[in-house]
Amino acid sequence: MRRCFELARKGLGMTLANPIVGAVIVYKDRIIGEGYHHEFGGPHAEVNAIRSVKDPSLLSQSTLYCNLEPCSHHGKTPPCSMLIQQKNLKRVVVSNLDPFPSVNGKGIKHMLDAGIEVETACLEEEGAHINRRFLHYINYRRPYVILKWAQTADGYIDLERELGDQEGPRWISDEVSRTLVHKWRSEESAIMVGTNTILSDNPSLNVRRWSGDNPVRITLDRNGRLPESAQILDGKQETIVFTGVQQNYAGKTHTVHADPSYEMVDVMEELFDRRIVSVFVEGGARLHSSFLESGLWDEARVFTGKMLFTQGVKAPEIDEKPDESLKIGDTKLDVYRNKMTDLHGS
Ligand SMILES: NC(=O)c1ccc[n+]([C@@H]2O[C@H](COP(=O)([O-])OP(=O)(O)OC[C@H]3O[C@@H](n4cnc5c(N)ncnc54)[C@H](OP(=O)(O)O)[C@@H]3O)[C@@H](O)[C@H]2O)c1
């Protein structure tokens, strides 16, 4: 099953809004086939694993391991539980059930009815962690939210600057951490920043230091303060602007009406409807605080550099110990998980 997880991870960022899935076929303790779900709309992991087996006559005495319940419905591809039955597999071992309404146990039932031995909940917690974006999206009907910021050793995310001072951000984290952030961007459906961050830093919010698709850019500009020259409004990348002001942007920029009474829960509902499975929030402090106060966050990744600012924009605070701490170059990375939204409470 851990090999399934490894394979599944290869699809991270490519399969949205689908889950990431890996499959391994074992005959007499030897792996004879494996595959994963490469991209949204493409063949599922089970199909790729079955296709990779050189001698199909062995399938009837083999076990298929798969980190997610095989599907039972005709979506963009035919049902995998049907293929498993047709190929006469002997046994199937699954980590997580698929809560997607048109599967939700029906894949397991189909295989049991066909006389296939089925085992579920194998390394279930690890499987749920790997597919946390998809599982949260389906179970909570909102995107999985990851907050990220970099703070100085004395707890500031920036110096106090005039909005639009053209100086650009003062980097707190090092080169390695900044590259890692681009990798993270490539793994999520969308990236969100607050209006002040755009006015201060004019970020382009794309994937440059890593390969992968650009996420959808999102900003909350209730009062229409963004200038047309902002890079986020260049129309080159899918972008959603929540705004209370009538705006007509060019290219791939779309607006969603958001009057001052609009709350984070409304933003999440809109993003769910737009099939945004995960949101990577890159600040600033007020936007992070809104997520923290509303409880609508799942994970926070906080870089702490060695630099001291003495005064400036205060970093948000999470009043608990990090679940994980790592050293990345010269920077410390603390990862927090929201215990209230963690599907397994771990
Ligand atoms: N070190 C880091 O990791 C990092 C990362 C990003 C930014 N920064 C720095 O952070 C500073 C900006 O942070 P900031 O706290 O002043 O502002 P911010 O969080 O970037 O933007 C806040 C603004 O966004 C708009 N907004 C709309 N809906 C909101 C909601 N539900 N919750 C929060 N904001 C909402 C509001 O403007 P309207 O009311 O007009 O809509 C609000 O004033 C800059 O100096 C930037 O360089 C640092």
The ligand as a MOL file (V3000), in Angstrom:
LIG
                    3D

  0  0  0     0  0            999 V3000
M  V30 BEGIN CTAB
M  V30 COUNTS 48 52 0 0 0
M  V30 BEGIN ATOM
M  V30 1 N 6.0610 37.5470 4.9290 0
M  V30 2 C 5.0730 37.0100 4.2790 0
M  V30 3 O 4.9430 35.7970 4.1770 0
M  V30 4 C 4.0470 37.9020 3.6220 0
M  V30 5 C 3.1340 37.3370 2.7140 0
M  V30 6 C 2.1670 38.1560 2.1590 0
M  V30 7 C 2.1160 39.4950 2.4990 0
M  V30 8 N 3.0390 40.0120 3.3530 0 CHG=1
M  V30 9 C 2.9980 41.4260 3.7240 0
M  V30 10 O 1.7780 41.6530 4.4240 0
M  V30 11 C 1.3970 42.9970 4.2460 0
M  V30 12 C -0.0620 43.0510 3.8650 0
M  V30 13 O -0.8100 42.4120 4.8780 0
M  V30 14 P -2.1220 43.0560 5.4530 0
M  V30 15 O -2.4970 42.2970 6.6660 0
M  V30 16 O -1.9070 44.5280 5.5870 0 CHG=-1
M  V30 17 O -3.1870 42.8860 4.3070 0
M  V30 18 P -3.7310 41.6520 3.4070 0
M  V30 19 O -4.1260 40.5500 4.3010 0
M  V30 20 O -2.7990 41.4040 2.3000 0
M  V30 21 O -5.0190 42.3180 2.7600 0
M  V30 22 C -6.0530 42.6980 3.6050 0
M  V30 23 C -7.1360 43.3390 2.7880 0
M  V30 24 O -7.7710 42.3980 1.9470 0
M  V30 25 C -9.1460 42.7360 1.8220 0
M  V30 26 N -10.0560 41.6860 2.2790 0
M  V30 27 C -11.2380 41.3950 1.7030 0
M  V30 28 N -11.8690 40.4250 2.3400 0
M  V30 29 C -11.0940 40.0870 3.3870 0
M  V30 30 C -11.2300 39.1430 4.4290 0
M  V30 31 N -12.2840 38.3290 4.5260 0
M  V30 32 N -10.2500 39.0500 5.3330 0
M  V30 33 C -9.1460 39.8360 5.2450 0
M  V30 34 N -8.9710 40.7410 4.2870 0
M  V30 35 C -9.9280 40.8760 3.3510 0
M  V30 36 C -9.3790 43.9270 2.7400 0
M  V30 37 O -9.3960 45.0620 1.9010 0
M  V30 38 P -10.8210 45.6040 1.4310 0
M  V30 39 O -11.6150 45.8190 2.6710 0
M  V30 40 O -10.5300 46.8260 0.6630 0
M  V30 41 O -11.4400 44.5220 0.6020 0
M  V30 42 C -8.1930 43.9280 3.6480 0
M  V30 43 O -7.8390 45.2010 4.1040 0
M  V30 44 C 2.3050 43.5710 3.1740 0
M  V30 45 O 3.3020 44.3280 3.8230 0
M  V30 46 C 2.9330 42.3460 2.5360 0
M  V30 47 O 4.2170 42.5900 2.0210 0
M  V30 48 C 3.9980 39.2410 3.9180 0
M  V30 END ATOM
M  V30 BEGIN BOND
M  V30 1 1 1 2
M  V30 2 2 2 3
M  V30 3 1 2 4
M  V30 4 1 4 5
M  V30 5 2 4 48
M  V30 6 2 5 6
M  V30 7 1 6 7
M  V30 8 2 7 8
M  V30 9 1 8 9
M  V30 10 1 8 48
M  V30 11 1 9 10
M  V30 12 1 9 46
M  V30 13 1 10 11
M  V30 14 1 11 12
M  V30 15 1 11 44
M  V30 16 1 12 13
M  V30 17 1 13 14
M  V30 18 2 14 15
M  V30 19 1 14 16
M  V30 20 1 14 17
M  V30 21 1 17 18
M  V30 22 2 18 19
M  V30 23 1 18 20
M  V30 24 1 18 21
M  V30 25 1 21 22
M  V30 26 1 22 23
M  V30 27 1 23 24
M  V30 28 1 23 42
M  V30 29 1 24 25
M  V30 30 1 25 26
M  V30 31 1 25 36
M  V30 32 1 26 27
M  V30 33 1 26 35
M  V30 34 2 27 28
M  V30 35 1 28 29
M  V30 36 1 29 30
M  V30 37 2 29 35
M  V30 38 1 30 31
M  V30 39 2 30 32
M  V30 40 1 32 33
M  V30 41 2 33 34
M  V30 42 1 34 35
M  V30 43 1 36 37
M  V30 44 1 36 42
M  V30 45 1 37 38
M  V30 46 2 38 39
M  V30 47 1 38 40
M  V30 48 1 38 41
M  V30 49 1 42 43
M  V30 50 1 44 45
M  V30 51 1 44 46
M  V30 52 1 46 47
M  V30 END BOND
M  V30 END CTAB
M  END
